[in-house]
């Protein structure tokens, strides 16, 4: 269960709130430097305070509105580490959206989705907007329609829990381990330990392994009779 602020709780009990979604993207420019930009589902441009999911502190960000962000799919609140998929539909005709989608690299760009609750009386946020989703852009689908048709831009995003399912391509070797720490010799014998011989008793050399004979009906009968 998610805890909300006392301000939001009071406004919810009075039914005086209107929900709006906020989208924050961290793309890359041609030089690979991060480029941050925000969109929201309200009208006009807004500077909105929100709770940073990394630091837990309040931060104010600028967001473009007026139809730039059309819809965010349902986000399931779960305590598991399963990877979630979220789709974000945006306008294809607005220059702000065209600029970020076509002018910057969104592949694996960081995505943050927030939900802000506005008071119907003051038209201001009742409290800090809360982060509902953190992840990465998995694919960008730009649908260019025929004349008279409807176009769209859809971002398919995956949650940050996908990082827990990535395999490590590194190898268990002494050279690889020393790249992390030059004095770490934990794997110094890993290349030869498989051929190391341990001598027990008077006989030297490796001890030959002998497979046990499979059980036969006669052997089973003797075992039962005993």
MDAnalysis code that builds the backbone (N, CA, C; Angstrom):
import MDAnalysis as mda
import numpy as np

u = mda.Universe.empty(678, n_residues=226, atom_resindex=np.repeat(np.arange(226), 3), trajectory=True)
u.add_TopologyAttr("name", ["N", "CA", "C"] * 226)
u.add_TopologyAttr("resid", np.arange(1, 227))
u.add_TopologyAttr("resname", ["UNK", "UNK", "UNK", "UNK", "UNK", "UNK", "UNK", "UNK", "UNK", "UNK", "UNK", "UNK", "UNK", "UNK", "UNK", "UNK", "UNK", "UNK", "UNK", "UNK", "UNK", "UNK", "UNK", "UNK", "UNK", "UNK", "UNK", "UNK", "UNK", "UNK", "UNK", "UNK", "UNK", "UNK", "UNK", "UNK", "UNK", "UNK", "UNK", "UNK", "UNK", "UNK", "UNK", "UNK", "UNK", "UNK", "UNK", "UNK", "UNK", "UNK", "UNK", "UNK", "UNK", "UNK", "UNK", "UNK", "UNK", "UNK", "UNK", "UNK", "UNK", "UNK", "UNK", "UNK", "UNK", "UNK", "UNK", "UNK", "UNK", "UNK", "UNK", "UNK", "UNK", "UNK", "UNK", "UNK", "UNK", "UNK", "UNK", "UNK", "UNK", "UNK", "UNK", "UNK", "UNK", "UNK", "UNK", "UNK", "UNK", "UNK", "UNK", "UNK", "UNK", "UNK", "UNK", "UNK", "UNK", "UNK", "UNK", "UNK", "UNK", "UNK", "UNK", "UNK", "UNK", "UNK", "UNK", "UNK", "UNK", "UNK", "UNK", "UNK", "UNK", "UNK", "UNK", "UNK", "UNK", "UNK", "UNK", "UNK", "UNK", "UNK", "UNK", "UNK", "UNK", "UNK", "UNK", "UNK", "UNK", "UNK", "UNK", "UNK", "UNK", "UNK", "UNK", "UNK", "UNK", "UNK", "UNK", "UNK", "UNK", "UNK", "UNK", "UNK", "UNK", "UNK", "UNK", "UNK", "UNK", "UNK", "UNK", "UNK", "UNK", "UNK", "UNK", "UNK", "UNK", "UNK", "UNK", "UNK", "UNK", "UNK", "UNK", "UNK", "UNK", "UNK", "UNK", "UNK", "UNK", "UNK", "UNK", "UNK", "UNK", "UNK", "UNK", "UNK", "UNK", "UNK", "UNK", "UNK", "UNK", "UNK", "UNK", "UNK", "UNK", "UNK", "UNK", "UNK", "UNK", "UNK", "UNK", "UNK", "UNK", "UNK", "UNK", "UNK", "UNK", "UNK", "UNK", "UNK", "UNK", "UNK", "UNK", "UNK", "UNK", "UNK", "UNK", "UNK", "UNK", "UNK", "UNK", "UNK", "UNK", "UNK", "UNK", "UNK", "UNK", "UNK", "UNK", "UNK", "UNK", "UNK", "UNK", "UNK", "UNK", "UNK"])
u.atoms.positions = np.array([
    [0.848, -1.188, 0.000],
    [0.000, 0.000, 0.000],
    [0.889, 1.244, 0.000],
    [0.566, 2.192, -0.871],
    [1.367, 3.402, -0.979],
    [0.890, 4.445, 0.023],
    [1.847, 5.061, 0.705],
    [1.538, 6.136, 1.630],
    [1.480, 7.458, 0.871],
    [0.476, 8.257, 1.139],
    [0.359, 9.566, 0.510],
    [0.405, 10.641, 1.590],
    [0.637, 11.863, 1.149],
    [0.772, 12.957, 2.101],
    [-0.575, 13.293, 2.742],
    [-0.504, 13.960, 3.880],
    [-1.731, 14.357, 4.573],
    [-2.531, 15.350, 3.746],
    [-1.833, 16.194, 2.941],
    [-2.533, 17.161, 2.086],
    [-3.347, 16.450, 1.011],
    [-2.732, 15.444, 0.375],
    [-3.462, 14.683, -0.630],
    [-4.606, 13.892, -0.004],
    [-4.374, 13.331, 1.163],
    [-5.413, 12.546, 1.832],
    [-6.616, 13.417, 2.173],
    [-6.357, 14.637, 2.645],
    [-7.455, 15.535, 2.994],
    [-8.240, 15.952, 1.752],
    [-7.523, 16.252, 0.660],
    [-8.204, 16.656, -0.571],
    [-8.980, 15.497, -1.187],
    [-8.427, 14.274, -1.099],
    [-9.123, 13.105, -1.629],
    [-10.418, 12.851, -0.884],
    [-10.386, 13.008, 0.441],
    [-11.590, 12.772, 1.230],
    [-12.680, 13.785, 0.902],
    [-12.294, 14.988, 0.446],
    [-13.259, 16.013, 0.077],
    [-13.615, 15.982, -1.413],
    [-12.977, 15.064, -2.152],
    [-13.214, 14.920, -3.594],
    [-12.943, 16.231, -4.335],
    [-11.799, 16.831, -4.025],
    [-11.447, 18.121, -4.621],
    [-10.147, 18.038, -5.415],
    [-9.884, 16.879, -6.014],
    [-8.634, 16.695, -6.734],
    [-8.870, 16.280, -8.178],
    [-7.942, 16.706, -9.048],
    [-7.920, 16.290, -10.443],
    [-6.532, 15.737, -10.729],
    [-6.453, 14.519, -11.261],
    [-5.170, 13.860, -11.491],
    [-4.599, 14.231, -12.849],
    [-3.299, 14.445, -12.894],
    [-2.577, 14.707, -14.131],
    [-1.277, 13.900, -14.123],
    [-0.863, 13.454, -15.317],
    [0.363, 12.663, -15.449],
    [1.507, 13.540, -15.937],
    [2.713, 13.206, -15.460],
    [3.929, 13.906, -15.861],
    [4.927, 12.880, -16.397],
    [5.564, 13.219, -17.514],
    [6.561, 12.351, -18.133],
    [7.895, 13.081, -18.179],
    [8.931, 12.434, -17.635],
    [10.272, 13.024, -17.631],
    [11.216, 12.093, -18.382],
    [11.868, 12.628, -19.431],
    [12.761, 11.840, -20.274],
    [14.186, 12.367, -20.145],
    [15.138, 11.447, -20.111],
    [16.558, 11.805, -20.140],
    [17.151, 11.138, -21.382],
    [17.125, 11.874, -22.504],
    [17.627, 11.362, -23.771],
    [19.112, 11.708, -23.914],
    [19.680, 11.441, -25.092],
    [21.070, 11.784, -25.391],
    [21.129, 12.576, -26.681],
    [22.010, 13.605, -26.704],
    [22.168, 14.380, -27.917],
    [23.189, 13.700, -28.826],
    [23.574, 14.385, -29.905],
    [24.484, 13.785, -30.884],
    [25.847, 13.470, -30.292],
    [26.255, 14.203, -29.271],
    [27.544, 13.973, -28.631],
    [27.470, 12.960, -27.501],
    [26.269, 12.437, -27.218],
    [26.100, 11.463, -26.146],
    [25.833, 12.072, -24.788],
    [25.709, 13.403, -24.717],
    [25.442, 14.070, -23.444],
    [23.959, 13.948, -23.098],
    [23.616, 13.820, -21.819],
    [22.202, 13.694, -21.433],
    [21.417, 14.971, -21.699],
    [20.182, 14.802, -22.152],
    [19.278, 15.923, -22.421],
    [17.953, 15.609, -21.757],
    [17.528, 16.456, -20.822],
    [16.328, 16.217, -20.041],
    [15.169, 17.088, -20.557],
    [13.981, 16.468, -20.584],
    [12.803, 17.212, -21.041],
    [11.560, 16.583, -20.428],
    [10.535, 17.414, -20.203],
    [9.332, 16.926, -19.557],
    [8.058, 17.302, -20.297],
    [7.065, 16.424, -20.212],
    [5.737, 16.654, -20.778],
    [4.703, 16.303, -19.710],
    [3.530, 16.929, -19.827],
    [2.463, 16.564, -18.909],
    [1.132, 16.596, -19.627],
    [0.099, 16.032, -19.014],
    [-1.195, 15.852, -19.669],
    [-2.143, 17.021, -19.445],
    [-1.647, 18.143, -18.922],
    [-2.488, 19.313, -18.710],
    [-2.335, 20.328, -19.832],
    [-2.843, 21.539, -19.600],
    [-2.842, 22.608, -20.591],
    [-1.738, 23.604, -20.249],
    [-0.967, 24.002, -21.275],
    [0.072, 24.999, -21.071],
    [1.320, 24.424, -20.437],
    [2.278, 25.301, -20.208],
    [3.528, 24.898, -19.571],
    [3.430, 25.117, -18.063],
    [4.116, 24.254, -17.305],
    [4.010, 24.326, -15.846],
    [5.340, 23.950, -15.212],
    [5.644, 24.583, -14.100],
    [6.766, 24.186, -13.245],
    [6.170, 23.476, -12.043],
    [6.433, 22.190, -11.935],
    [5.778, 21.369, -10.921],
    [6.792, 20.785, -9.956],
    [6.518, 20.848, -8.645],
    [7.384, 20.194, -7.659],
    [7.048, 18.719, -7.550],
    [8.063, 17.887, -7.441],
    [7.843, 16.449, -7.337],
    [8.910, 15.813, -6.473],
    [8.675, 14.573, -6.114],
    [9.572, 13.830, -5.238],
    [10.534, 13.025, -6.097],
    [11.818, 13.366, -6.013],
    [12.831, 12.668, -6.792],
    [12.944, 11.221, -6.318],
    [12.774, 10.222, -7.212],
    [12.802, 8.822, -6.768],
    [14.181, 8.346, -6.341],
    [15.230, 9.044, -6.753],
    [16.593, 8.627, -6.401],
    [17.036, 9.181, -5.052],
    [16.682, 10.437, -4.792],
    [17.139, 11.091, -3.571],
    [16.072, 11.206, -2.500],
    [14.784, 11.109, -2.901],
    [13.700, 11.291, -1.941],
    [13.479, 12.744, -1.557],
    [14.110, 13.667, -2.313],
    [13.989, 15.092, -2.024],
    [13.095, 15.772, -3.050],
    [12.581, 16.938, -2.697],
    [11.723, 17.695, -3.602],
    [12.560, 18.361, -4.692],
    [12.057, 18.350, -5.906],
    [12.719, 19.003, -7.037],
    [11.641, 19.594, -7.932],
    [11.905, 20.763, -8.504],
    [10.955, 21.424, -9.393],
    [11.427, 21.305, -10.834],
    [10.553, 20.846, -11.707],
    [10.892, 20.643, -13.112],
    [9.863, 21.316, -14.006],
    [10.281, 21.651, -15.225],
    [9.412, 22.290, -16.206],
    [8.852, 21.246, -17.165],
    [7.565, 21.387, -17.477],
    [6.886, 20.430, -18.341],
    [6.090, 21.173, -19.420],
    [6.127, 20.617, -20.645],
    [5.329, 21.120, -21.756],
    [3.973, 20.418, -21.750],
    [2.915, 21.180, -22.009],
    [1.579, 20.597, -22.005],
    [0.837, 20.829, -23.297],
    [-0.473, 21.061, -23.182],
    [-1.350, 21.358, -24.329],
    [-1.368, 20.230, -25.351],
    [-1.591, 19.004, -24.888],
    [-1.771, 17.887, -25.799],
    [-0.514, 17.133, -26.164],
    [0.624, 17.454, -25.554],
    [1.850, 16.727, -25.883],
    [1.800, 15.290, -25.379],
    [1.332, 15.111, -24.160],
    [1.206, 13.779, -23.553],
    [-0.256, 13.370, -23.597],
    [-0.554, 12.352, -24.390],
    [-1.946, 11.965, -24.602],
    [-2.413, 10.950, -23.565],
    [-1.642, 9.887, -23.363],
    [-2.109, 8.827, -22.469],
    [-0.945, 7.990, -21.973],
    [-1.044, 7.561, -20.721],
    [-0.110, 6.610, -20.123],
    [-0.900, 5.369, -19.732],
    [-0.411, 4.204, -20.120],
    [-1.134, 2.978, -19.806],
    [-1.154, 2.733, -18.297],
    [-1.988, 1.800, -17.871],
    [-2.113, 1.488, -16.447],
    [-0.774, 1.004, -15.893],
    [-0.440, 1.487, -14.706],
    [0.784, 1.087, -14.024],
    [0.379, 0.298, -12.786],
    [0.780, -0.961, -12.741],
    [0.390, -1.842, -11.655],
    [1.362, -1.659, -10.491],
    [0.826, -1.399, -9.318],
    [1.639, -1.283, -8.110],
    [1.840, -2.682, -7.534],
    [3.076, -3.154, -7.558],
    [3.368, -4.492, -7.085],
    [4.655, -4.487, -6.284],
    [4.771, -5.445, -5.376],
    [5.975, -5.557, -4.549],
    [6.962, -6.566, -5.104],
    [6.648, -7.191, -6.231],
    [7.545, -8.180, -6.819],
    [8.619, -7.487, -7.650],
    [9.589, -8.274, -8.124],
    [10.660, -7.726, -8.950],
    [10.449, -8.048, -10.425],
    [9.221, -8.360, -10.809],
    [8.927, -8.644, -12.206],
    [9.037, -7.369, -13.035],
    [9.458, -7.515, -14.290],
    [9.620, -6.381, -15.188],
    [8.262, -5.949, -15.721],
    [7.967, -4.662, -15.613],
    [6.694, -4.129, -16.080],
    [6.888, -3.379, -17.398],
    [5.868, -3.422, -18.236],
    [5.857, -2.675, -19.491],
    [4.798, -1.586, -19.419],
    [5.179, -0.381, -19.819],
    [4.272, 0.761, -19.825],
    [4.368, 1.442, -21.182],
    [3.230, 1.758, -21.776],
    [3.217, 2.467, -23.053],
    [2.774, 3.902, -22.833],
    [3.437, 4.803, -23.531],
    [3.152, 6.234, -23.437],
    [2.812, 6.736, -24.828],
    [1.614, 7.284, -25.000],
    [1.186, 7.826, -26.290],
    [1.347, 9.342, -26.272],
    [1.981, 9.840, -27.343],
    [2.246, 11.267, -27.449],
    [1.759, 11.785, -28.786],
    [1.627, 13.118, -28.882],
    [1.153, 13.743, -30.108],
    [2.251, 13.740, -31.160],
    [1.847, 13.515, -32.417],
    [2.817, 13.490, -33.493],
    [2.985, 14.847, -34.177],
    [2.053, 15.758, -33.947],
    [2.061, 17.003, -34.711],
    [2.710, 18.169, -33.968],
    [2.923, 18.038, -32.681],
    [3.493, 19.140, -31.926],
    [5.017, 19.166, -32.072],
    [5.589, 20.344, -32.312],
    [7.042, 20.428, -32.545],
    [7.875, 20.022, -31.341],
    [7.356, 20.232, -30.111],
    [8.124, 19.847, -28.927],
    [8.352, 18.335, -28.882],
    [7.308, 17.586, -29.249],
    [7.425, 16.133, -29.250],
    [8.307, 15.675, -30.414],
    [8.120, 16.266, -31.579],
    [8.940, 15.921, -32.738],
    [10.415, 16.158, -32.441],
    [10.711, 17.233, -31.746],
    [12.099, 17.579, -31.452],
    [12.771, 16.520, -30.582],
    [12.106, 16.083, -29.523],
    [12.718, 15.122, -28.606],
    [12.780, 13.728, -29.218],
    [11.786, 13.366, -30.036],
    [11.737, 12.010, -30.591],
    [12.669, 11.854, -31.791],
    [12.698, 12.862, -32.661],
    [13.493, 12.761, -33.881],
    [14.879, 13.404, -33.743],
    [15.011, 14.353, -32.843],
    [16.277, 15.065, -32.738],
    [17.235, 14.509, -31.709],
    [16.763, 13.576, -30.874],
    [17.607, 13.017, -29.816],
    [17.486, 11.499, -29.807],
    [18.448, 10.867, -29.166],
    [18.483, 9.408, -29.077],
    [17.705, 8.968, -27.834],
    [16.604, 8.263, -28.061],
    [15.763, 7.791, -26.961],
    [15.976, 6.316, -26.641],
    [16.861, 5.646, -27.358],
    [17.077, 4.233, -27.086],
    [17.663, 4.055, -25.695],
    [16.949, 3.323, -24.848],
    [17.329, 3.077, -23.453],
    [17.436, 4.372, -22.646],
    [16.701, 5.401, -23.068],
    [16.666, 6.652, -22.308],
    [15.882, 6.448, -21.019],
    [16.292, 7.128, -19.973],
    [15.612, 7.008, -18.677],
    [14.230, 7.634, -18.764],
    [13.261, 6.984, -18.134],
    [11.876, 7.445, -18.129],
    [11.379, 7.486, -16.690],
    [10.732, 8.579, -16.340],
    [10.076, 8.697, -15.039],
    [8.647, 9.182, -15.272],
    [7.685, 8.498, -14.690],
    [6.275, 8.873, -14.803],
    [5.772, 9.256, -13.417],
    [5.162, 10.435, -13.331],
    [4.658, 10.955, -12.060],
    [3.149, 11.151, -12.152],
    [2.515, 11.151, -11.001],
    [1.085, 11.481, -10.911],
    [0.941, 12.647, -9.930],
    [0.375, 13.737, -10.432],
    [0.140, 14.906, -9.606],
    [-1.341, 15.129, -9.380],
    [-1.723, 15.489, -8.173],
    [-3.119, 15.735, -7.821],
    [-3.321, 17.228, -7.611],
    [-4.147, 17.832, -8.480],
    [-4.392, 19.258, -8.442],
    [-5.695, 19.557, -7.713],
    [-5.682, 20.631, -6.952],
    [-6.894, 21.084, -6.277],
    [-7.807, 21.764, -7.291],
    [-9.088, 21.419, -7.251],
    [-10.050, 22.047, -8.156],
    [-10.346, 23.494, -7.765],
    [-9.974, 23.887, -6.567],
    [-10.238, 25.255, -6.101],
    [-9.079, 26.195, -6.429],
    [-7.854, 25.748, -6.148],
    [-6.694, 26.618, -6.353],
    [-5.981, 26.368, -7.673],
    [-6.270, 25.256, -8.344],
    [-5.597, 24.851, -9.570],
    [-4.101, 24.638, -9.353],
    [-3.723, 24.307, -8.153],
    [-2.337, 24.052, -7.799],
    [-2.214, 22.624, -7.267],
    [-0.980, 22.104, -7.316],
    [-0.743, 20.780, -6.763],
    [-1.014, 20.778, -5.257],
    [-1.775, 19.798, -4.803],
    [-2.061, 19.706, -3.377],
    [-0.825, 19.305, -2.595],
    [0.088, 18.571, -3.226],
    [1.343, 18.152, -2.604],
    [2.311, 17.774, -3.714],
    [3.490, 17.314, -3.364],
    [4.481, 16.921, -4.355],
    [3.944, 15.785, -5.225],
    [4.212, 15.864, -6.537],
    [3.835, 14.776, -7.435],
    [4.676, 13.544, -7.111],
    [4.043, 12.370, -7.087],
    [4.709, 11.130, -6.711],
    [5.111, 10.335, -7.944],
    [6.279, 9.718, -7.883],
    [6.773, 8.895, -8.987],
    [6.065, 7.545, -8.979],
    [5.511, 7.164, -10.123],
    [4.803, 5.894, -10.242],
    [5.572, 4.852, -11.041],
    [6.554, 5.313, -11.822],
    [7.279, 4.377, -12.695],
    [8.648, 4.945, -13.015],
    [9.667, 4.099, -12.925],
    [11.032, 4.440, -13.342],
    [11.516, 3.317, -14.247],
    [12.010, 3.679, -15.420],
    [12.469, 2.649, -16.343],
    [13.233, 3.232, -17.501],
    [13.164, 2.511, -18.634],
    [13.922, 2.896, -19.813],
    [13.035, 2.740, -21.048],
    [13.316, 3.543, -22.078],
    [12.589, 3.445, -23.341],
    [13.099, 2.227, -24.088],
    [12.227, 1.281, -24.350],
    [12.608, 0.054, -25.050],
    [12.442, 0.205, -26.553],
    [11.407, 0.916, -26.982],
    [11.192, 1.126, -28.419],
    [10.357, 2.383, -28.634],
    [10.519, 2.981, -29.816],
    [9.767, 4.170, -30.208],
    [9.065, 3.860, -31.519],
    [7.748, 3.941, -31.515],
    [6.949, 3.652, -32.707],
    [6.326, 4.955, -33.205],
    [6.773, 5.415, -34.371],
    [6.234, 6.635, -34.979],
    [5.317, 6.231, -36.126],
    [4.035, 6.458, -35.944],
    [3.042, 6.084, -36.958],
    [2.677, 7.315, -37.782],
    [3.091, 7.303, -39.048],
    [2.776, 8.399, -39.966],
    [1.524, 8.016, -40.757],
    [0.417, 8.723, -40.590],
    [-0.843, 8.312, -41.225],
    [-0.949, 8.789, -42.672],
    [-1.911, 8.230, -43.335],
    [-2.269, 8.730, -44.658],
    [-3.036, 10.039, -44.503],
    [-3.289, 10.698, -45.606],
    [-4.004, 11.974, -45.558],
    [-5.390, 11.775, -44.930],
    [-5.662, 12.572, -43.898],
    [-6.936, 12.468, -43.207],
    [-6.934, 11.462, -42.069],
    [-5.825, 10.714, -41.911],
    [-5.755, 9.724, -40.855],
    [-5.201, 10.301, -39.560],
    [-5.045, 9.445, -38.561],
    [-4.531, 9.853, -37.264],
    [-3.152, 9.238, -37.030],
    [-2.203, 10.097, -36.735],
    [-0.860, 9.639, -36.433],
    [-0.631, 9.584, -34.938],
    [0.454, 8.955, -34.540],
    [0.760, 8.850, -33.114],
    [2.229, 8.500, -32.924],
    [2.691, 8.746, -31.729],
    [4.023, 8.328, -31.304],
    [3.844, 7.545, -30.005],
    [4.310, 6.317, -30.003],
    [4.154, 5.453, -28.838],
    [5.521, 5.040, -28.316],
    [5.746, 5.313, -27.045],
    [6.965, 4.873, -26.379],
    [6.640, 3.633, -25.552],
    [7.333, 2.555, -25.811],
    [7.197, 1.354, -24.999],
    [8.343, 1.335, -23.999],
    [8.001, 1.350, -22.723],
    [9.006, 1.470, -21.665],
    [8.997, 0.220, -20.786],
    [10.150, -0.135, -20.297],
    [10.278, -1.259, -19.368],
    [10.834, -0.735, -18.053],
    [10.414, -1.346, -16.955],
    [10.816, -0.869, -15.641],
    [12.293, -1.139, -15.371],
    [12.843, -0.441, -14.398],
    [14.262, -0.566, -14.078],
    [14.612, -1.931, -13.487],
    [13.607, -2.720, -13.114],
    [13.894, -4.051, -12.576],
    [14.456, -4.993, -13.636],
    [14.419, -4.601, -14.916],
    [15.017, -5.440, -15.946],
    [16.530, -5.570, -15.746],
    [17.136, -4.602, -15.057],
    [18.573, -4.669, -14.823],
    [18.950, -5.880, -13.971],
    [18.005, -6.358, -13.166],
    [18.287, -7.509, -12.312],
    [18.330, -8.810, -13.103],
    [17.822, -8.799, -14.329],
    [17.809, -10.006, -15.147],
    [18.947, -10.037, -16.157],
    [19.770, -9.005, -16.196],
    [20.890, -8.986, -17.139],
    [21.994, -9.941, -16.666],
    [22.585, -10.662, -17.613],
    [23.700, -11.542, -17.284],
    [25.008, -10.770, -17.392],
    [25.975, -11.177, -16.599],
    [27.279, -10.534, -16.595],
    [28.185, -11.230, -17.621],
    [28.645, -10.516, -18.650],
    [29.491, -11.156, -19.664],
    [30.925, -11.363, -19.199],
    [31.253, -10.900, -18.021],
    [32.612, -11.025, -17.523],
    [32.942, -12.492, -17.227],
    [34.218, -12.822, -17.212],
    [34.656, -14.192, -16.967],
    [35.314, -14.298, -15.597],
    [35.331, -15.535, -15.089],
    [35.966, -15.792, -13.792],
    [37.448, -16.067, -14.056],
    [38.216, -15.013, -14.177],
    [39.642, -15.150, -14.446],
    [40.425, -14.197, -13.562],
    [41.709, -14.512, -13.411],
    [42.570, -13.666, -12.593],
    [42.744, -12.295, -13.223],
    [42.886, -12.260, -14.552],
    [43.071, -10.972, -15.232],
    [41.847, -10.083, -15.096],
    [40.661, -10.688, -15.212],
    [39.428, -9.909, -15.085],
    [39.253, -9.377, -13.669],
    [39.574, -10.214, -12.680],
    [39.419, -9.784, -11.292],
    [40.370, -8.636, -10.954],
    [41.557, -8.660, -11.521],
    [42.529, -7.619, -11.209],
    [42.216, -6.295, -11.909],
    [41.324, -6.328, -12.898],
    [40.874, -5.072, -13.499],
    [40.075, -4.254, -12.488],
    [39.390, -4.938, -11.577],
    [38.642, -4.248, -10.538],
    [39.567, -3.784, -9.414],
    [40.498, -4.662, -9.060],
    [41.430, -4.345, -7.987],
    [42.740, -5.089, -8.281],
    [43.805, -4.342, -8.499],
    [45.077, -4.940, -8.914],
    [45.645, -5.883, -7.871],
    [45.293, -5.699, -6.623],
    [45.835, -6.555, -5.560],
    [44.914, -7.707, -5.185],
    [43.790, -7.854, -5.887],
    [42.841, -8.935, -5.587],
    [43.282, -10.200, -6.317],
    [43.785, -11.180, -5.586],
    [44.278, -12.426, -6.186],
    [43.352, -13.615, -5.926],
    [42.072, -13.331, -5.759],
    [41.116, -14.395, -5.425],
    [41.092, -15.480, -6.493],
    [41.234, -15.120, -7.769],
    [41.139, -16.080, -8.876],
    [42.510, -16.415, -9.467],
    [43.574, -16.269, -8.699],
    [44.899, -16.478, -9.273],
    [45.155, -17.940, -9.673],
    [44.464, -18.880, -9.067],
    [44.670, -20.298, -9.379],
    [43.515, -20.911, -10.154],
    [42.591, -20.084, -10.621],
    [41.387, -20.639, -11.246],
    [41.705, -21.392, -12.529],
    [42.778, -21.034, -13.236],
    [43.098, -21.691, -14.505],
    [43.729, -23.059, -14.299],
    [44.312, -23.307, -13.130],
    [45.027, -24.575, -12.902],
    [44.410, -25.446, -11.827],
    [43.453, -24.923, -11.090],
    [42.915, -25.677, -9.963],
    [42.237, -26.969, -10.403],
    [41.749, -27.012, -11.612],
    [41.083, -28.225, -12.093],
    [42.032, -29.384, -12.301],
    [43.326, -29.120, -12.511],
    [44.309, -30.172, -12.725],
    [45.150, -30.450, -11.490],
    [44.871, -29.780, -10.392],
    [45.654, -29.981, -9.177],
    [45.372, -31.364, -8.577],
    [46.444, -32.087, -8.195],
    [46.309, -33.420, -7.631],
    [46.562, -33.383, -6.125],
    [45.715, -34.050, -5.379],
    [45.870, -34.197, -3.933],
    [46.153, -35.664, -3.628],
    [47.221, -35.921, -2.888],
    [47.642, -37.282, -2.598],
    [47.134, -37.695, -1.220],
    [46.494, -38.874, -1.187],
    [45.985, -39.394, 0.067],
    [46.595, -40.793, 0.290],
    [47.117, -41.024, 1.476],
    [47.711, -42.328, 1.763],
    [49.055, -42.508, 1.091],
    [49.393, -43.748, 0.720],
    [50.704, -44.053, 0.156],
    [50.758, -43.952, -1.359],
    [49.614, -44.005, -1.988],
    [49.569, -44.010, -3.442],
    [49.434, -42.591, -3.960],
    [50.293, -42.223, -4.911],
    [50.238, -40.890, -5.495],
    [49.432, -40.913, -6.785],
    [49.107, -39.715, -7.271],
    [48.332, -39.611, -8.503],
    [46.852, -39.487, -8.239],
    [46.122, -39.316, -9.310],
    [44.670, -39.166, -9.188],
    [44.017, -40.496, -8.839],
    [42.975, -40.429, -8.074],
    [42.225, -41.620, -7.697],
    [41.163, -41.877, -8.759],
    [41.240, -43.050, -9.378],
    [40.290, -43.384, -10.434],
    [38.906, -43.588, -9.842],
    [37.940, -43.067, -10.516],
    [36.559, -43.215, -10.056],
    [35.941, -44.444, -10.700],
    [35.216, -45.211, -9.930],
    [34.569, -46.428, -10.410],
    [33.074, -46.282, -10.199],
    [32.333, -46.491, -11.256],
    [30.886, -46.399, -11.161],
    [30.322, -47.615, -10.445],
    [29.362, -47.373, -9.592],
    [28.714, -48.469, -8.878],
    [27.863, -49.283, -9.832],
    [27.819, -50.592, -9.604],
    [27.028, -51.462, -10.464],
    [25.547, -51.172, -10.269],
    [24.802, -51.154, -11.361],
    [23.363, -50.893, -11.224],
    [22.671, -52.012, -10.474],
    [21.647, -51.716, -9.726],
    [20.941, -52.756, -8.954],
    [20.255, -53.757, -9.861],
    [20.308, -55.029, -9.483],
    [19.644, -56.110, -10.220],
    [18.569, -56.719, -9.346],
    [17.633, -57.409, -9.930],
    [16.580, -58.051, -9.111],
    [17.143, -58.977, -8.050],
    [18.285, -59.693, -8.369],
    [18.878, -60.617, -7.390],
    [19.436, -59.861, -6.199],
    [20.171, -58.776, -6.489],
    [20.732, -57.976, -5.419],
    [19.642, -57.353, -4.545],
    [18.583, -56.929, -5.176],
    [17.485, -56.328, -4.419],
    [16.837, -57.356, -3.500],
    [16.719, -58.607, -4.005],
    [16.095, -59.657, -3.208],
    [16.939, -59.982, -1.991],
    [18.300, -60.019, -2.171],
    [19.189, -60.307, -1.050],
    [19.113, -59.204, -0.005],
    [19.014, -57.941, -0.507],
    [18.957, -56.831, 0.412],
    [17.690, -56.867, 1.253],
    [16.571, -57.221, 0.614],
    [15.296, -57.301, 1.323],
    [15.297, -58.423, 2.342],
    [15.895, -59.579, 1.963],
    [15.908, -60.733, 2.868],
    [16.759, -60.458, 4.099],
    [17.815, -59.672, 3.974],
    [18.639, -59.341, 5.113],
    [17.899, -58.436, 6.087],
])
